[in-house]
Amino acid sequence: MSAEYLPLAYGELCLHEFVLSGGPMKRELQIKTLDLAKRLLDFGYHPPTVYFPLLVEEALMVEPTETETKETLRRVRRRHRRDSAASRRRSRRLPARPLYDPRTPA
């Protein structure tokens, strides 16, 4: 998931938490932040706070230092880097639709 679909709500990171706006993700991909949080659970990650603060459309508040171990944060960083590189390589071949569609049964 790129910053295109989950931009920072307030334009900068904080020391221990940050808020993303899932509005673009909902409009472009038809995926709500609640669906994303549930999918994170499927992969063993603590889900972020959803729909808070109320001022942010499809808010997703992430507090990694309070919910995850250092090893988990390192693993996420490594996976993000690997997935970002793979995504750039595949971007020309994939159709413009989400890989995970919450409307279809698993």
N, CA, C and O atoms as a printed pandas DataFrame, in Angstrom:
     atom_number atom_name residue_name chain_id  residue_number  x_coord  y_coord  z_coord
0              1         N          MET        A               1    0.861   -1.165    0.000
1              2        CA          MET        A               1    0.000    0.000    0.000
2              3         C          MET        A               1    0.905    1.225    0.000
3              4         O          MET        A               1    1.819    1.319    0.819
4              5         N          SER        A               2    0.667    2.139   -0.887
5              6        CA          SER        A               2    1.560    3.286   -1.011
6              7         C          SER        A               2    0.963    4.527   -0.365
7              8         O          SER        A               2   -0.207    4.550    0.016
8              9         N          ALA        A               3    1.794    5.558   -0.250
9             10        CA          ALA        A               3    1.349    6.837    0.306
10            11         C          ALA        A               3    0.267    7.463   -0.562
11            12         O          ALA        A               3   -0.464    8.344   -0.108
12            13         N          GLU        A               4    0.162    7.020   -1.789
13            14        CA          GLU        A               4   -0.889    7.508   -2.678
14            15         C          GLU        A               4   -2.272    7.161   -2.118
15            16         O          GLU        A               4   -3.202    7.959   -2.227
16            17         N          TYR        A               5   -2.407    5.984   -1.525
17            18        CA          TYR        A               5   -3.696    5.533   -1.000
18            19         C          TYR        A               5   -3.843    5.730    0.496
19            20         O          TYR        A               5   -4.962    5.748    1.009
20            21         N          LEU        A               6   -2.727    5.880    1.210
21            22        CA          LEU        A               6   -2.742    6.087    2.663
22            23         C          LEU        A               6   -1.815    7.245    3.024
23            24         O          LEU        A               6   -0.766    7.026    3.631
24            25         N          PRO        A               7   -2.184    8.468    2.662
25            26        CA          PRO        A               7   -1.301    9.605    2.971
26            27         C          PRO        A               7   -1.337    9.954    4.460
27            28         O          PRO        A               7   -2.301    9.653    5.164
28            29         N          LEU        A               8   -0.258   10.597    4.920
29            30        CA          LEU        A               8   -0.248   11.112    6.281
30            31         C          LEU        A               8   -1.348   12.158    6.417
31            32         O          LEU        A               8   -1.478   13.041    5.569
32            33         N          ALA        A               9   -2.128   12.061    7.468
33            34        CA          ALA        A               9   -3.252   12.987    7.656
34            35         C          ALA        A               9   -2.781   14.382    8.038
35            36         O          ALA        A               9   -3.415   15.373    7.677
36            37         N          TYR        A              10   -1.671   14.465    8.767
37            38        CA          TYR        A              10   -1.223   15.761    9.255
38            39         C          TYR        A              10    0.101   16.205    8.646
39            40         O          TYR        A              10    0.683   17.192    9.095
40            41         N          GLY        A              11    0.583   15.499    7.638
41            42        CA          GLY        A              11    1.744   15.952    6.904
42            43         C          GLY        A              11    3.101   15.653    7.499
43            44         O          GLY        A              11    4.112   15.928    6.852
44            45         N          GLU        A              12    3.177   15.096    8.718
45            46        CA          GLU        A              12    4.470   14.767    9.291
46            47         C          GLU        A              12    4.316   13.648   10.316
47            48         O          GLU        A              12    3.240   13.429   10.872
48            49         N          LEU        A              13    5.420   12.951   10.546
49            50        CA          LEU        A              13    5.426   11.886   11.534
50            51         C          LEU        A              13    5.665   12.455   12.925
51            52         O          LEU        A              13    6.277   13.511   13.083
52            53         N          CYS        A              14    5.174   11.742   13.924
53            54        CA          CYS        A              14    5.396   12.102   15.317
54            55         C          CYS        A              14    6.412   11.109   15.885
55            56         O          CYS        A              14    6.840   10.193   15.182
56            57         N          LEU        A              15    6.793   11.278   17.126
57            58        CA          LEU        A              15    7.800   10.396   17.720
58            59         C          LEU        A              15    7.318    8.952   17.864
59            60         O          LEU        A              15    8.086    8.025   17.609
60            61         N          HIS        A              16    6.082    8.748   18.262
61            62        CA          HIS        A              16    5.655    7.377   18.530
62            63         C          HIS        A              16    4.346    6.975   17.858
63            64         O          HIS        A              16    3.922    5.828   18.000
64            65         N          GLU        A              17    3.713    7.855   17.152
65            66        CA          GLU        A              17    2.464    7.507   16.469
66            67         C          GLU        A              17    2.296    8.399   15.245
67            68         O          GLU        A              17    2.919    9.454   15.128
68            69         N          PHE        A              18    1.436    7.943   14.338
69            70        CA          PHE        A              18    1.097    8.769   13.191
70            71         C          PHE        A              18   -0.295    8.378   12.713
71            72         O          PHE        A              18   -0.761    7.265   12.956
72            73         N          VAL        A              19   -0.943    9.307   12.036
73            74        CA          VAL        A              19   -2.302    9.086   11.544
74            75         C          VAL        A              19   -2.279    9.127   10.020
75            76         O          VAL        A              19   -1.752   10.061    9.414
76            77         N          LEU        A              20   -2.861    8.097    9.418
77            78        CA          LEU        A              20   -2.997    8.027    7.976
78            79         C          LEU        A              20   -4.456    8.255    7.611
79            80         O          LEU        A              20   -5.354    7.949    8.395
80            81         N          SER        A              21   -4.687    8.789    6.428
81            82        CA          SER        A              21   -6.048    8.954    5.925
82            83         C          SER        A              21   -6.306    7.897    4.860
83            84         O          SER        A              21   -5.644    7.872    3.822
84            85         N          GLY        A              22   -7.271    7.028    5.126
85            86        CA          GLY        A              22   -7.627    5.982    4.173
86            87         C          GLY        A              22   -8.673    6.419    3.177
87            88         O          GLY        A              22   -9.198    5.587    2.436
88            89         N          GLY        A              23   -8.993    7.704    3.136
89            90        CA          GLY        A              23   -9.993    8.218    2.194
90            91         C          GLY        A              23   -9.673    7.872    0.747
91            92         O          GLY        A              23  -10.534    7.350    0.038
92            93         N          PRO        A              24   -8.439    8.153    0.288
93            94        CA          PRO        A              24   -8.095    7.800   -1.095
94            95         C          PRO        A              24   -8.186    6.289   -1.351
95            96         O          PRO        A              24   -8.599    5.866   -2.431
96            97         N          MET        A              25   -7.803    5.487   -0.367
97            98        CA          MET        A              25   -7.865    4.032   -0.524
98            99         C          MET        A              25   -9.325    3.575   -0.679
99           100         O          MET        A              25   -9.633    2.693   -1.482
100          101         N          LYS        A              26  -10.208    4.192    0.104
101          102        CA          LYS        A              26  -11.625    3.828    0.011
102          103         C          LYS        A              26  -12.218    4.256   -1.330
103          104         O          LYS        A              26  -12.973    3.507   -1.951
104          105         N          ARG        A              27  -11.870    5.463   -1.768
105          106        CA          ARG        A              27  -12.408    5.966   -3.039
106          107         C          ARG        A              27  -11.846    5.220   -4.243
107          108         O          ARG        A              27  -12.595    4.837   -5.141
108          109         N          GLU        A              28  -10.540    5.014   -4.266
109          110        CA          GLU        A              28   -9.879    4.433   -5.438
110          111         C          GLU        A              28   -9.968    2.908   -5.494
111          112         O          GLU        A              28  -10.166    2.331   -6.563
112          113         N          LEU        A              29   -9.820    2.255   -4.323
113          114        CA          LEU        A              29   -9.739    0.793   -4.290
114          115         C          LEU        A              29  -10.949    0.119   -3.656
115          116         O          LEU        A              29  -11.057   -1.107   -3.673
116          117         N          GLN        A              30  -11.870    0.923   -3.090
117          118        CA          GLN        A              30  -13.046    0.407   -2.382
118          119         C          GLN        A              30  -12.648   -0.487   -1.202
119          120         O          GLN        A              30  -13.308   -1.490   -0.927
120          121         N          ILE        A              31  -11.559   -0.115   -0.503
121          122        CA          ILE        A              31  -11.119   -0.830    0.692
122          123         C          ILE        A              31  -11.182    0.142    1.863
123          124         O          ILE        A              31  -10.544    1.194    1.831
124          125         N          LYS        A              32  -11.944   -0.201    2.893
125          126        CA          LYS        A              32  -12.058    0.629    4.089
126          127         C          LYS        A              32  -10.904    0.325    5.039
127          128         O          LYS        A              32  -10.297   -0.744    4.974
128          129         N          THR        A              33  -10.610    1.278    5.922
129          130        CA          THR        A              33   -9.531    1.068    6.879
130          131         C          THR        A              33   -9.841   -0.112    7.804
131          132         O          THR        A              33   -8.922   -0.801    8.247
132          133         N          LEU        A              34  -11.100   -0.349    8.096
133          134        CA          LEU        A              34  -11.464   -1.495    8.919
134          135         C          LEU        A              34  -11.052   -2.800    8.240
135          136         O          LEU        A              34  -10.560   -3.717    8.899
136          137         N          ASP        A              35  -11.253   -2.884    6.928
137          138        CA          ASP        A              35  -10.841   -4.075    6.179
138          139         C          ASP        A              35   -9.320   -4.252    6.225
139          140         O          ASP        A              35   -8.824   -5.370    6.368
140          141         N          LEU        A              36   -8.590   -3.145    6.104
141          142        CA          LEU        A              36   -7.134   -3.206    6.163
142          143         C          LEU        A              36   -6.678   -3.671    7.549
143          144         O          LEU        A              36   -5.773   -4.499    7.657
144          145         N          ALA        A              37   -7.294   -3.146    8.601
145          146        CA          ALA        A              37   -6.940   -3.541    9.968
146          147         C          ALA        A              37   -7.192   -5.034   10.181
147          148         O          ALA        A              37   -6.378   -5.716   10.803
148          149         N          LYS        A              38   -8.302   -5.539    9.673
149          150        CA          LYS        A              38   -8.601   -6.969    9.794
150          151         C          LYS        A              38   -7.572   -7.810    9.038
151          152         O          LYS        A              38   -7.179   -8.883    9.495
152          153         N          ARG        A              39   -7.144   -7.315    7.885
153          154        CA          ARG        A              39   -6.154   -8.047    7.092
154          155         C          ARG        A              39   -4.808   -8.088    7.812
155          156         O          ARG        A              39   -4.093   -9.087    7.740
156          157         N          LEU        A              40   -4.463   -6.999    8.509
157          158        CA          LEU        A              40   -3.228   -7.003    9.297
158          159         C          LEU        A              40   -3.281   -8.075   10.377
159          160         O          LEU        A              40   -2.276   -8.731   10.652
160          161         N          LEU        A              41   -4.444   -8.255   10.989
161          162        CA          LEU        A              41   -4.619   -9.324   11.982
162          163         C          LEU        A              41   -4.344  -10.695   11.365
163          164         O          LEU        A              41   -3.737  -11.560   11.996
164          165         N          ASP        A              42   -4.799  -10.880   10.124
165          166        CA          ASP        A              42   -4.568  -12.151    9.432
166          167         C          ASP        A              42   -3.082  -12.473    9.326
167          168         O          ASP        A              42   -2.699  -13.643    9.307
168          169         N          PHE        A              43   -2.242  -11.437    9.257
169          170        CA          PHE        A              43   -0.800  -11.626    9.133
170          171         C          PHE        A              43   -0.080  -11.542   10.480
171          172         O          PHE        A              43    1.150  -11.529   10.530
172          173         N          GLY        A              44   -0.850  -11.486   11.567
173          174        CA          GLY        A              44   -0.250  -11.502   12.894
174          175         C          GLY        A              44    0.196  -10.171   13.440
175          176         O          GLY        A              44    0.915  -10.133   14.439
176          177         N          TYR        A              45   -0.208   -9.066   12.817
177          178        CA          TYR        A              45    0.152   -7.741   13.312
178          179         C          TYR        A              45   -0.972   -7.184   14.171
179          180         O          TYR        A              45   -2.151   -7.428   13.916
180          181         N          HIS        A              46   -0.581   -6.428   15.199
181          182        CA          HIS        A              46   -1.576   -5.752   16.028
182          183         C          HIS        A              46   -2.286   -4.716   15.161
183          184         O          HIS        A              46   -1.621   -3.922   14.497
184          185         N          PRO        A              47   -3.622   -4.705   15.150
185          186        CA          PRO        A              47   -4.314   -3.758   14.269
186          187         C          PRO        A              47   -4.198   -2.327   14.785
187          188         O          PRO        A              47   -4.212   -2.095   15.994
188          189         N          PRO        A              48   -4.082   -1.373   13.869
189          190        CA          PRO        A              48   -4.059    0.036   14.286
190          191         C          PRO        A              48   -5.454    0.488   14.712
191          192         O          PRO        A              48   -6.453   -0.183   14.451
192          193         N          THR        A              49   -5.494    1.622   15.364
193          194        CA          THR        A              49   -6.771    2.222   15.746
194          195         C          THR        A              49   -7.442    2.763   14.487
195          196         O          THR        A              49   -6.819    3.493   13.716
196          197         N          VAL        A              50   -8.696    2.411   14.278
197          198        CA          VAL        A              50   -9.404    2.873   13.086
198          199         C          VAL        A              50  -10.474    3.889   13.464
199          200         O          VAL        A              50  -11.038    3.860   14.558
200          201         N          TYR        A              51  -10.728    4.782   12.525
201          202        CA          TYR        A              51  -11.761    5.809   12.640
202          203         C          TYR        A              51  -11.539    6.776   13.792
203          204         O          TYR        A              51  -12.502    7.364   14.286
204          205         N          PHE        A              52  -10.298    6.958   14.235
205          206        CA          PHE        A              52   -9.963    7.957   15.237
206          207         C          PHE        A              52   -8.624    8.554   14.829
207          208         O          PHE        A              52   -7.704    7.806   14.499
208          209         N          PRO        A              53   -8.485    9.854   14.840
209          210        CA          PRO        A              53   -9.438   10.878   15.240
210          211         C          PRO        A              53  -10.571   11.053   14.227
211          212         O          PRO        A              53  -10.422   10.777   13.037
212          213         N          LEU        A              54  -11.678   11.511   14.734
213          214        CA          LEU        A              54  -12.888   11.635   13.911
214          215         C          LEU        A              54  -12.769   12.675   12.812
215          216         O          LEU        A              54  -13.553   12.657   11.863
216          217         N          LEU        A              55  -11.801   13.587   12.918
217          218        CA          LEU        A              55  -11.642   14.637   11.916
218          219         C          LEU        A              55  -11.016   14.143   10.616
219          220         O          LEU        A              55  -11.046   14.838    9.601
220          221         N          VAL        A              56  -10.449   12.938   10.654
221          222        CA          VAL        A              56   -9.746   12.398    9.490
222          223         C          VAL        A              56  -10.618   11.338    8.820
223          224         O          VAL        A              56  -11.093   10.408    9.472
224          225         N          GLU        A              57  -10.821   11.491    7.509
225          226        CA          GLU        A              57  -11.610   10.521    6.749
226          227         C          GLU        A              57  -10.913    9.155    6.755
227          228         O          GLU        A              57   -9.738    9.054    6.405
228          229         N          GLU        A              58  -11.641    8.110    7.154
229          230        CA          GLU        A              58  -11.102    6.742    7.197
230          231         C          GLU        A              58   -9.762    6.718    7.947
231          232         O          GLU        A              58   -8.776    6.164    7.460
232          233         N          ALA        A              59   -9.746    7.324    9.131
233          234        CA          ALA        A              59   -8.506    7.448    9.902
234          235         C          ALA        A              59   -7.929    6.094   10.292
235          236         O          ALA        A              59   -8.654    5.134   10.553
236          237         N          LEU        A              60   -6.609    6.050   10.323
237          238        CA          LEU        A              60   -5.861    4.863   10.719
238          239         C          LEU        A              60   -4.698    5.361   11.571
239          240         O          LEU        A              60   -3.712    5.869   11.037
240          241         N          MET        A              61   -4.805    5.219   12.900
241          242        CA          MET        A              61   -3.753    5.698   13.793
242          243         C          MET        A              61   -2.837    4.529   14.155
243          244         O          MET        A              61   -3.283    3.518   14.699
244          245         N          VAL        A              62   -1.572    4.684   13.847
245          246        CA          VAL        A              62   -0.591    3.627   14.060
246          247         C          VAL        A              62    0.335    4.045   15.200
247          248         O          VAL        A              62    0.920    5.128   15.176
248          249         N          GLU        A              63    0.456    3.175   16.190
249          250        CA          GLU        A              63    1.340    3.407   17.332
250          251         C          GLU        A              63    2.285    2.215   17.463
251          252         O          GLU        A              63    2.156    1.421   18.395
252          253         N          PRO        A              64    3.236    2.085   16.532
253          254        CA          PRO        A              64    4.057    0.873   16.504
254          255         C          PRO        A              64    4.900    0.646   17.748
255          256         O          PRO        A              64    5.123   -0.502   18.134
256          257         N          THR        A              65    5.367    1.694   18.376
257          258        CA          THR        A              65    6.246    1.496   19.538
258          259         C          THR        A              65    5.483    0.991   20.749
259          260         O          THR        A              65    6.097    0.488   21.690
260          261         N          GLU        A              66    4.167    1.110   20.753
261          262        CA          GLU        A              66    3.372    0.639   21.881
262          263         C          GLU        A              66    2.786   -0.746   21.647
263          264         O          GLU        A              66    2.347   -1.398   22.594
264          265         N          THR        A              67    2.774   -1.205   20.394
265          266        CA          THR        A              67    2.091   -2.456   20.100
266          267         C          THR        A              67    2.980   -3.539   19.522
267          268         O          THR        A              67    2.594   -4.709   19.514
268          269         N          GLU        A              68    4.155   -3.182   19.040
269          270        CA          GLU        A              68    4.997   -4.163   18.357
270          271         C          GLU        A              68    6.401   -4.203   18.938
271          272         O          GLU        A              68    6.892   -3.212   19.479
272          273         N          THR        A              69    7.036   -5.352   18.822
273          274        CA          THR        A              69    8.417   -5.497   19.267
274          275         C          THR        A              69    9.356   -4.890   18.223
275          276         O          THR        A              69    8.953   -4.629   17.090
276          277         N          LYS        A              70   10.598   -4.672   18.615
277          278        CA          LYS        A              70   11.585   -4.146   17.666
278          279         C          LYS        A              70   11.769   -5.100   16.495
279          280         O          LYS        A              70   11.910   -4.664   15.352
280          281         N          GLU        A              71   11.769   -6.405   16.774
281          282        CA          GLU        A              71   11.939   -7.380   15.694
282          283         C          GLU        A              71   10.786   -7.299   14.695
283          284         O          GLU        A              71   11.006   -7.405   13.489
284          285         N          THR        A              72    9.566   -7.114   15.183
285          286        CA          THR        A              72    8.419   -6.980   14.283
286          287         C          THR        A              72    8.559   -5.736   13.423
287          288         O          THR        A              72    8.284   -5.780   12.224
288          289         N          LEU        A              73    8.983   -4.628   14.019
289          290        CA          LEU        A              73    9.166   -3.390   13.261
290          291         C          LEU        A              73   10.249   -3.563   12.196
291          292         O          LEU        A              73   10.104   -3.067   11.079
292          293         N          ARG        A              74   11.333   -4.262   12.536
293          294        CA          ARG        A              74   12.378   -4.538   11.549
294          295         C          ARG        A              74   11.845   -5.405   10.411
295          296         O          ARG        A              74   12.140   -5.163    9.241
296          297         N          ARG        A              75   11.055   -6.418   10.769
297          298        CA          ARG        A              75   10.484   -7.310    9.761
298          299         C          ARG        A              75    9.559   -6.548    8.819
299          300         O          ARG        A              75    9.587   -6.761    7.607
300          301         N          VAL        A              76    8.741   -5.660    9.377
301          302        CA          VAL        A              76    7.839   -4.843    8.552
302          303         C          VAL        A              76    8.656   -3.959    7.612
303          304         O          VAL        A              76    8.331   -3.831    6.432
304          305         N          ARG        A              77    9.716   -3.352    8.143
305          306        CA          ARG        A              77   10.558   -2.485    7.310
306          307         C          ARG        A              77   11.202   -3.272    6.166
307          308         O          ARG        A              77   11.201   -2.820    5.021
308          309         N          ARG        A              78   11.751   -4.447    6.478
309          310        CA          ARG        A              78   12.352   -5.275    5.431
310          311         C          ARG        A              78   11.320   -5.688    4.389
311          312         O          ARG        A              78   11.576   -5.624    3.186
312          313         N          ARG        A              79   10.152   -6.112    4.862
313          314        CA          ARG        A              79    9.105   -6.543    3.931
314          315         C          ARG        A              79    8.627   -5.378    3.067
315          316         O          ARG        A              79    8.407   -5.538    1.866
316          317         N          HIS        A              80    8.467   -4.201    3.685
317          318        CA          HIS        A              80    8.021   -3.024    2.933
318          319         C          HIS        A              80    9.024   -2.688    1.827
319          320         O          HIS        A              80    8.640   -2.416    0.690
320          321         N          ARG        A              81   10.308   -2.710    2.176
321          322        CA          ARG        A              81   11.332   -2.410    1.164
322          323         C          ARG        A              81   11.296   -3.430    0.031
323          324         O          ARG        A              81   11.363   -3.065   -1.143
324          325         N          ARG        A              82   11.191   -4.705    0.385
325          326        CA          ARG        A              82   11.150   -5.761   -0.632
326          327         C          ARG        A              82    9.884   -5.645   -1.482
327          328         O          ARG        A              82    9.944   -5.734   -2.708
328          329         N          ASP        A              83    8.728   -5.444   -0.819
329          330        CA          ASP        A              83    7.469   -5.331   -1.547
330          331         C          ASP        A              83    7.421   -4.092   -2.422
331          332         O          ASP        A              83    6.863   -4.126   -3.519
332          333         N          SER        A              84    8.007   -2.993   -1.943
333          334        CA          SER        A              84    8.030   -1.768   -2.745
334          335         C          SER        A              84    8.836   -1.969   -4.019
335          336         O          SER        A              84    8.432   -1.532   -5.097
336          337         N          ALA        A              85    9.972   -2.628   -3.887
337          338        CA          ALA        A              85   10.805   -2.885   -5.068
338          339         C          ALA        A              85   10.083   -3.823   -6.033
339          340         O          ALA        A              85   10.095   -3.603   -7.244
340          341         N          ALA        A              86    9.458   -4.867   -5.497
341          342        CA          ALA        A              86    8.729   -5.812   -6.349
342          343         C          ALA        A              86    7.533   -5.139   -7.001
343          344         O          ALA        A              86    7.216   -5.409   -8.160
344          345         N          SER        A              87    6.873   -4.268   -6.260
345          346        CA          SER        A              87    5.708   -3.560   -6.798
346          347         C          SER        A              87    6.098   -2.665   -7.965
347          348         O          SER        A              87    5.380   -2.584   -8.961
348          349         N          ARG        A              88    7.224   -2.001   -7.838
349          350        CA          ARG        A              88    7.681   -1.150   -8.939
350          351         C          ARG        A              88    7.983   -1.987  -10.181
351          352         O          ARG        A              88    7.698   -1.573  -11.304
352          353         N          ARG        A              89    8.567   -3.173   -9.963
353          354        CA          ARG        A              89    8.866   -4.042  -11.106
354          355         C          ARG        A              89    7.594   -4.582  -11.752
355          356         O          ARG        A              89    7.544   -4.741  -12.971
356          357         N          ARG        A              90    6.563   -4.866  -10.949
357          358        CA          ARG        A              90    5.322   -5.447  -11.481
358          359         C          ARG        A              90    4.331   -4.417  -11.978
359          360         O          ARG        A              90    3.380   -4.773  -12.673
360          361         N          SER        A              91    4.521   -3.159  -11.646
361          362        CA          SER        A              91    3.498   -2.143  -11.892
362          363         C          SER        A              91    3.047   -2.073  -13.346
363          364         O          SER        A              91    1.901   -1.716  -13.619
364          365         N          ARG        A              92    3.907   -2.398  -14.255
365          366        CA          ARG        A              92    3.531   -2.339  -15.669
366          367         C          ARG        A              92    2.688   -3.534  -16.101
367          368         O          ARG        A              92    1.987   -3.470  -17.111
368          369         N          ARG        A              93    2.755   -4.631  -15.330
369          370        CA          ARG        A              93    2.058   -5.851  -15.730
370          371         C          ARG        A              93    0.718   -6.061  -15.035
371          372         O          ARG        A              93   -0.131   -6.782  -15.559
372          373         N          LEU        A              94    0.503   -5.451  -13.869
373          374        CA          LEU        A              94   -0.709   -5.703  -13.093
374          375         C          LEU        A              94   -1.873   -4.813  -13.526
375          376         O          LEU        A              94   -1.661   -3.660  -13.901
376          377         N          PRO        A              95   -3.088   -5.333  -13.479
377          378        CA          PRO        A              95   -4.258   -4.496  -13.737
378          379         C          PRO        A              95   -4.447   -3.508  -12.586
379          380         O          PRO        A              95   -3.953   -3.736  -11.482
380          381         N          ALA        A              96   -5.143   -2.438  -12.839
381          382        CA          ALA        A              96   -5.355   -1.405  -11.821
382          383         C          ALA        A              96   -6.502   -1.802  -10.900
383          384         O          ALA        A              96   -7.578   -1.206  -10.950
384          385         N          ARG        A              97   -6.274   -2.808  -10.059
385          386        CA          ARG        A              97   -7.267   -3.236   -9.077
386          387         C          ARG        A              97   -6.518   -3.767   -7.855
387          388         O          ARG        A              97   -5.359   -4.165   -7.970
388          389         N          PRO        A              98   -7.156   -3.780   -6.701
389          390        CA          PRO        A              98   -6.464   -4.254   -5.504
390          391         C          PRO        A              98   -6.228   -5.762   -5.570
391          392         O          PRO        A              98   -7.012   -6.506   -6.158
392          393         N          LEU        A              99   -5.132   -6.191   -4.953
393          394        CA          LEU        A              99   -4.865   -7.622   -4.876
394          395         C          LEU        A              99   -5.768   -8.282   -3.830
395          396         O          LEU        A              99   -6.159   -9.439   -3.983
396          397         N          TYR        A             100   -6.092   -7.546   -2.780
397          398        CA          TYR        A             100   -7.002   -8.040   -1.757
398          399         C          TYR        A             100   -8.334   -7.326   -1.941
399          400         O          TYR        A             100   -8.394   -6.099   -1.864
400          401         N          ASP        A             101   -9.384   -8.068   -2.179
401          402        CA          ASP        A             101  -10.716   -7.494   -2.344
402          403         C          ASP        A             101  -11.616   -7.997   -1.237
403          404         O          ASP        A             101  -12.010   -9.164   -1.253
404          405         N          PRO        A             102  -11.961   -7.135   -0.256
405          406        CA          PRO        A             102  -12.753   -7.584    0.891
406          407         C          PRO        A             102  -14.162   -8.031    0.534
407          408         O          PRO        A             102  -14.849   -8.627    1.364
408          409         N          ARG        A             103  -14.606   -7.751   -0.693
409          410        CA          ARG        A             103  -15.965   -8.129   -1.082
410          411         C          ARG        A             103  -16.068   -9.571   -1.552
411          412         O          ARG        A             103  -17.168  -10.092   -1.740
412          413         N          THR        A             104  -14.915  -10.221   -1.743
413          414        CA          THR        A             104  -14.955  -11.608   -2.205
414          415         C          THR        A             104  -14.603  -12.542   -1.059
415          416         O          THR        A             104  -13.776  -12.193   -0.217
416          417         N          PRO        A             105  -15.215  -13.727   -1.008
417          418        CA          PRO        A             105  -14.902  -14.659    0.070
418          419         C          PRO        A             105  -13.482  -15.181   -0.048
419          420         O          PRO        A             105  -12.931  -15.294   -1.143
420          421         N          ALA        A             106  -12.902  -15.498    1.104
421          422        CA          ALA        A             106  -11.502  -15.978    1.132
422          423         C          ALA        A             106  -11.406  -17.389    0.607
423          424         O          ALA        A             106  -10.315  -17.956    0.556
